[in-house]
């Protein structure tokens, strides 16, 4: 099983209107669509125009993208859309609007009242509310995965278009990720401690956070997290977890050929992978080392 076969299956599943749903739904998902575009671009440099047109048509006036076509609010998928458009070389003005929205969007902890709340009533959450990132949706608290992809999107855009504002948000986001890291390395979805009890790391959250910090100084916390993720791969069987691990570990210099072979075996029966986001991530992981890494940062 190679990435090209998965991409061909993805293209077969594209909705008539353009875009991809998560599964059997007819409602396009921006997450599934952006990941499918990234996977397609690696195998077919000329991404079908209608796929790109659909993604651009869903962008809101404020520069953001909703989670699903038809939703009223912008969401974390704005970061994924910016990454996808960076890969396919779209007009930078579209990405500029998207990154402007990302710069302005903050987790609820950024508000003084919520910072006070976390420092008093919710002190057992074990976080520093002065270090905030990005929410899944505006008006919510910061979470690890939205923060990680927002940092990646801003870093990719800032590599060619430096901005003090964007750099400040990047630094705040990195500080939030480091503050939320689990005791032994890795990241949970949000907090690292709840009511005094340490939480266990999650594969996808850890991979996303590490990819956001691939160009940061290799601190002991970062390297503990890389070691934790590397250690988890020995028993991984889930296609999504294995794929995200490959994409992350490759950026930290870990050989991934054996992991790719195992992923190829698990993904051999593509009809069993009903989630199109999972199918796209598997394709990207199998392409790792052979094509441009979609989440790589210029050092």
C-alpha positions in Angstrom: 0.0 0.0 0.0 1.4 3.4 -1.0 0.2 6.9 -0.5 -0.9 7.3 -4.1 -3.5 4.5 -3.7 -5.0 6.3 -0.7 -5.0 9.6 -2.6 -6.8 7.9 -5.5 -9.4 6.7 -3.1 -9.7 10.1 -1.6 -10.3 11.7 -5.0 -13.0 9.1 -5.6 -14.7 10.2 -2.4 -14.7 13.9 -3.2 -18.2 15.4 -3.0 -19.9 16.6 -6.3 -19.9 20.2 -5.0 -16.2 19.9 -4.0 -14.7 19.2 -0.7 -14.8 16.1 1.5 -17.0 15.1 4.4 -15.8 13.1 7.3 -17.6 9.9 6.2 -21.0 9.2 4.6 -22.3 12.7 5.3 -23.0 15.1 2.4 -21.9 18.1 4.5 -18.3 19.1 3.7 -15.8 19.2 6.5 -13.1 21.9 6.3 -10.7 19.6 8.3 -11.2 16.7 6.0 -11.0 18.9 2.9 -7.8 20.6 3.8 -6.1 17.4 4.7 -7.3 15.8 1.5 -6.0 18.7 -0.5 -2.6 18.4 1.2 -2.5 14.6 0.4 -3.6 15.2 -3.2 -1.0 17.9 -3.8 1.8 15.6 -2.9 0.8 13.1 -5.6 -0.8 15.5 -8.1 0.9 18.9 -8.1 -2.0 20.4 -10.1 -4.7 20.1 -7.4 -8.1 19.9 -9.1 -9.3 23.5 -9.5 -12.8 22.7 -8.2 -11.3 21.3 -4.9 -9.4 24.6 -4.4 -12.4 26.7 -5.5 -14.6 25.0 -2.9 -12.1 25.6 -0.1 -11.9 29.3 -1.0 -15.6 29.6 -1.3 -16.1 28.6 2.3 -13.8 31.3 3.7 -15.7 33.8 5.8 -15.5 37.6 5.3 -13.3 37.9 8.5 -10.7 35.6 7.0 -11.7 32.5 9.0 -13.1 29.1 8.0 -15.9 27.3 9.8 -15.6 23.7 10.9 -18.3 22.7 8.4 -19.8 24.4 5.4 -22.9 26.3 6.6 -21.6 26.9 10.1 -22.0 30.5 11.3 -18.7 30.9 13.1 -15.0 30.6 12.3 -13.0 27.8 13.9 -9.6 26.2 14.4 -9.7 24.8 10.9 -8.6 28.3 9.7 -5.1 27.2 10.6 -5.3 24.0 8.5 -6.7 25.9 5.6 -3.8 28.4 5.8 -1.3 25.5 5.8 -3.1 23.8 2.8 -3.1 27.1 0.8 0.6 27.6 1.6 1.3 24.1 0.1 -0.6 24.6 -3.1 0.7 28.2 -3.6 -2.5 30.1 -3.5 -2.8 33.9 -3.5 -1.0 35.2 -0.3 -3.8 37.7 0.3 -6.2 34.9 1.2 -3.7 33.5 3.7 -3.0 37.0 5.0 -6.7 37.4 5.9 -6.6 34.0 7.6 -3.5 34.7 9.6 -4.9 38.0 10.6 -7.9 36.2 12.1 -5.6 33.8 13.9 -3.5 36.6 15.4 -6.7 38.2 16.7 -8.2 35.0 18.1 -7.4 34.1 21.7 -8.4 31.5 24.2 -10.8 32.7 26.8 -8.0 32.9 29.4 -6.7 36.0 27.6 -9.6 37.9 29.3 -8.7 39.4 32.7 -11.8 37.9 34.3 -10.9 34.4 33.3 -7.3 34.8 34.3 -8.5 35.8 37.7 -10.8 32.8 37.8 -8.0 30.4 36.9 -5.8 31.9 39.5 -8.4 31.6 42.3 -11.4 29.4 42.0 -9.8 27.1 39.4 -6.3 27.1 40.7 -6.3 23.3 40.8 -6.3 23.2 37.0 -2.6 23.6 37.3 -2.1 26.1 34.4 -0.8 29.6 34.0 -3.6 31.5 32.4 -1.2 34.3 31.3 0.0 31.7 28.8 -2.9 31.2 26.4 -3.3 29.8 22.9 -6.2 29.1 20.6 -9.7 27.6 21.1 -11.6 25.2 18.9 -14.2 27.9 18.4 -14.0 31.6 19.4 -15.1 32.3 23.0 -13.8 29.0 24.4 -10.7 28.2 26.3 -7.3 27.3 24.7 -6.7 23.7 23.7 -3.5 21.9 22.6 -4.4 20.9 19.0 -5.9 24.2 17.8 -2.9 26.0 19.4 -0.4 23.8 17.7 -1.8 24.2 14.2 -2.3 27.9 14.7 1.4 28.2 15.6 2.4 26.1 12.5 0.3 28.3 10.2 1.6 31.5 11.6 5.2 30.3 11.5 4.8 29.2 7.9 3.3 32.5 6.8 5.8 34.6 8.9 8.7 32.9 7.2 8.1 35.0 4.1 6.0 37.8 5.7 7.5 38.6 9.1 5.1 40.4 11.6 5.8 41.5 15.1 2.1 40.8 16.0 2.3 37.3 14.6 5.5 36.6 16.4 4.1 37.7 19.7 1.1 35.3 19.3 3.5 32.5 18.3 5.6 33.1 21.5 2.4 33.1 23.6 1.2 29.9 22.0 4.5 28.2 22.5 4.6 29.3 26.1 1.1 27.9 26.6 2.1 24.5 25.1 5.1 24.2 27.3 3.0 25.2 30.3 0.4 22.5 29.5 2.9 19.6 28.9 2.4 16.5 31.0 4.8 15.7 33.8 6.7 12.9 32.0 6.4 14.5 28.6 3.7 14.6 25.9 0.4 16.5 25.9 -3.2 15.8 26.9 -6.0 17.6 25.0 -6.0 20.6 27.3 -4.7 20.7 30.9 -1.9 18.6 32.3 -3.4 18.3 35.7 -7.0 18.1 37.0 -7.8 18.4 40.7 -4.2 17.7 41.5 -4.1 14.5 39.5 -1.7 14.4 36.5 -3.3 13.5 33.2 -1.9 11.1 30.7 -0.6 12.3 27.3 -2.5 11.6 24.0 -0.8 10.6 20.8 -2.4 13.1 18.4 -2.1 16.1 20.8 1.6 15.2 21.5 2.4 14.9 17.8 0.7 18.2 17.0 2.4 20.1 19.8 5.8 18.8 18.9 5.4 19.7 15.2 4.6 23.3 16.3 7.9 23.3 18.2 10.1 21.5 15.7 12.2 24.7 15.2 12.4 25.6 18.9 15.5 24.9 21.1 15.5 21.2 22.0 14.6 21.7 25.7 14.5 18.7 28.1 10.6 18.9 28.0 10.6 18.7 24.2 13.0 15.8 24.1 11.1 13.9 26.8 8.0 14.3 24.7 9.8 13.0 21.6 11.0 10.0 23.6 7.5 9.4 25.0 6.0 9.5 21.5 8.7 7.3 20.1 8.2 4.8 22.9 4.4 4.6 22.2 4.9 3.6 18.5 6.0 0.1 19.4 2.4 -1.0 20.1 0.4 1.5 18.0 -2.2 -0.1 15.7 -4.7 2.8 15.1 -4.1 4.3 11.6 -4.6 7.9 12.7 -2.3 7.7 15.7 0.4 5.9 13.7 0.2 8.4 10.9 0.5 11.4 13.1 3.4 9.8 14.9 5.2 9.3 11.6 4.7 12.9 10.5 5.9 14.2 13.8 8.9 11.9 14.4 10.2 12.4 10.9 10.6 16.1 11.7 12.8 15.2 14.7 15.1 13.0 12.8 13.7 9.6 13.8 13.8 6.9 11.1 10.2 6.1 10.1 10.5 3.5 7.4 9.5 0.6 9.7 6.5 2.7 11.0 5.5 3.4 7.4 5.6 -0.3 6.5 3.3 -1.0 9.5 1.0 1.8 8.5 0.8 0.5 5.0 -0.2 -2.9 6.3 -2.9 -1.5 8.5 -4.2 0.8 5.7 -4.2 -1.9 3.0 -8.0 -2.3 3.1 -8.8 1.3 2.4 -12.6 0.7 2.3 -12.4 0.1 6.1 -11.1 3.6 6.6 -14.3 5.5 6.5 -13.1 8.8 8.0 -11.6 10.8 5.2 -9.4 12.8 7.5 -7.8 9.6 8.7 -7.4 8.5 5.1 -5.7 11.7 4.2 -3.4 11.7 7.2 -2.4 8.1 6.3 -1.6 9.1 2.8 0.6 12.0 4.0 2.4 9.8 6.4 3.2 7.2 3.7 4.5 10.1 1.5 6.8 11.2 4.4 10.4 11.6 3.2 9.4 11.4 -0.4 7.5 14.7 -0.9 7.3 18.1 0.8 6.2 17.7 4.4 3.1 19.8 4.9 3.8 20.8 8.4 7.6 21.5 8.0 9.0 24.8 9.1 11.8 26.8 7.5 14.7 26.9 9.9 
